[in-house]
Amino acid sequence: MTDQPEPRRKYQSRLRQQQAADTRGAIVAAARQLFVANGWQGTTIAAVARVAGVSAESVYAVFGNKSALLLGVVQSAVRRGDPATPLVEQAGPRAVAAARDQPEVLRLFARDIVQVLSAVAEIVAVLRVAAETDPEMAKVYDAIHAGRRENLALVAKALAGKGPLRDGMSQAAALAQIWRLASPELFLMLTRIEGFTPEQYAAWLEHTLGQLLLP
């Protein structure tokens, strides 16, 4: 009779995968904290490693450099801590796509996107500052906004599929309005400067998009 080591190897493999995920999560959480508090220039890999409780070598092994680390923080925030599931495949956007009518599309969208913006807006602001002096980060910043447009196309499609838009507006024109008004930059302006709560922002977004897009 021969030994059967396979289950042991599978257990060890799962354990290593969980440890790697835990390490990545700790690094992302530490990086987000420091980027928001200290900005792009004021955050170092050494400081991230110290807060995360890992070595600097571990941070480099997972992300490679500070630019990739910031991108990882943004992606984690956009996907709400579920890196394996693209945003449009998560429960909130799927509910928007399945809404009964246009007003429900906007209501569900406004309440879902405010959760995303609450998580991502501050870190996108850090990315914007980094983009001013770092050409690589400028490309990432542009890519983030291009990705937003791709994701938000689901909302414009859902609206157009449930009735006509205001004054014969095209789906592309509707998408442009959604993309502008549901931006991290505008969210921060309204919440930080005007003092909106996230709930007030969601109500404002729902109302404003309704006025602009619906008959």
N, C-alpha and C positions, 0 to 999 in steps of 0.2 A: 504493500500500500504506500502511495506517495503522499507527501505533505500537500496541503491546499492553502497556500499563502495569499491567494487573490483577495479574499475579503479584507484581510489586514491591510493590503496595499491600497484598496479602495478607501478604507477608513482613513488611512494616512493622507491619501490624496485629498479627500474632502476636508480634512483638518487643515491641510496646507492652504487650500483654497479659501477656507473661512478666515484663517489667519491673515492671508493676503488681502482679503476684502476688509477685514477689521483695520489693518494697517492703512490701507488706502482711505478708508472713511475717517480715521483719526487725522491723517494728513490734510484731507480736504477741509475738515471742520476747523483745524488749527489755522490753515491758510486763509479761509474765509474770515475768521476772527481778526487776523492780523492785517489782511488787505483792507478790510473795512475800517479798522482802527487807525492804521498807519499809512495807508495808501500804497501805490505801486513802488515808489522809490524807497519808502521806509520799511518795506518788508523784505526780509532775507530768508534764504533757504535754511540757514542755521537757526533763525528764530522760529521758523515753522517747525523744524525738527524738534526743538526744545519744547515747544508747547504741545506737540503731538506725542512726545515721549518716545521718539525714535531717533535714529542717527541721521545725520545729513546725507550719508551715503544711501540710506533707505529711501529718502525723498527723491534723490537723483535716480535711483534704480526704478522707482515707480513712474516718475514724470519726466525725467531727463533734464529739465531746466525750469526756470521761474515762469517763463511764458507759457509752457505746457501746463504748469501747475495752475496758473490763473484760469486757463481755458478749462481745465478739469473742474475747478470750482464753479465756473459758469454753467458748464454742462450738468453738473450735479444739481445745481439750483433749478435749472430749467426742467429737468426730469424729476424734480421733487424727490431726490434720493433714490430713484429707481433707474439706474443707468442702463438696465437691459431693455427698458420699454420706452420707445420713442414717444414724445409728448402727444402726438395725434392719436396714439393707440391707447392712451390712458383713459380712465373712466370719465373724466370731465369732458374732454373733447368728443368722446364717443356719444355722450349724452346730448351734446350740442348737435351733432350730426343727425341724431334720431329724434330731435324735438318735433312737436306736432305742428307748430306754426312759426311764423316769423317773430312775433313778440317773445315766444318761449326760447327761440334761438338766442335772442339778445339777452334775455334774462339769465339763462344758464351760462352763456359765454361770459358775461360781465362778472358773475360770481365765481367762475372758474379762473379766469385770467387774473383776477385780483390776487388769488393765491400764488400764482406764478410770479407776478410782479413783486409781491411782497418779499418773495424769496430771492429774486434775481436782480432787482433794480439797483441796490447798493453796490453789488459786485460788478454790474455792467458800468456803473459810474467810475469804478476803479479802472476798468478796461478802457474806457474812453480816455481817461487821463494818460494811461500807458500808451495809447495809440498816438498821442500827440508827439511823442519823442521816439517811439520804437516802430519802425516800418513793419516788422513782423506782427506786432500787436495791432497795428492799423488794419492789416489784412484780416486778422481775427475779428476785430470790431465790425468791419464791413460784412464778414461772413455771418456773424451773429444776427445782424439785421436782415440779411438775405434769408437766413433760416427762419426768422420770425415771419417774413412774408410768406414763405412756403407753408409754414404751419397754419397761419391765419387764413390761408386760402380755403380751408375747410369751413370756416364761418361764412365767408362770402358765398361759397357754393351752397351751403345749407339755406341761406336766405333766398338766393335766387331760385332754388329748387322748390320753394314753398310759396311762391307768388311773385308778382312783379315788384321791381324796386322803384324808388321814387323818381318820377319824371323820366322813366325809361332808362335809368342809369344802368350801365353795364356791370357785370360781375367784377371785372377788373377795376373799375372805378370805385366800387364798393369796398373791394379789398384794400385799395390805397387809403381810404378813409379809416378803415379799421386799423390798419398798420400804423397810421400816424397817431391815432387817439389812444391806442393800447400800447404805447411805447414805454419803456422803462424811464426814459428821460421825463416825459410828461407826468407819469405817475409820481416820480420824486418831487417834481415842481408842485404838484397839487397837495401832496401829503406833507412835504417838508416846509414849503413856503406858505401855502394857503391854509394848512392845518387840517386837511381832509383826513378822516379816518379811512381805512381800507373799505369799510362798508359804504361810506359816503362816496368814495371814488367809484365803486361798483355801480351805485345808483346813478351817479352822474354819467358814467359811460353808457349804461343801458339807455338812459333818457336821450343823450346826445346822439348816439347812433340811431336810435329810433327816429329822431327828428330829421337826420340827414339821409337815411337810407330807405325808410319805409314810406309807402304811399300815404 
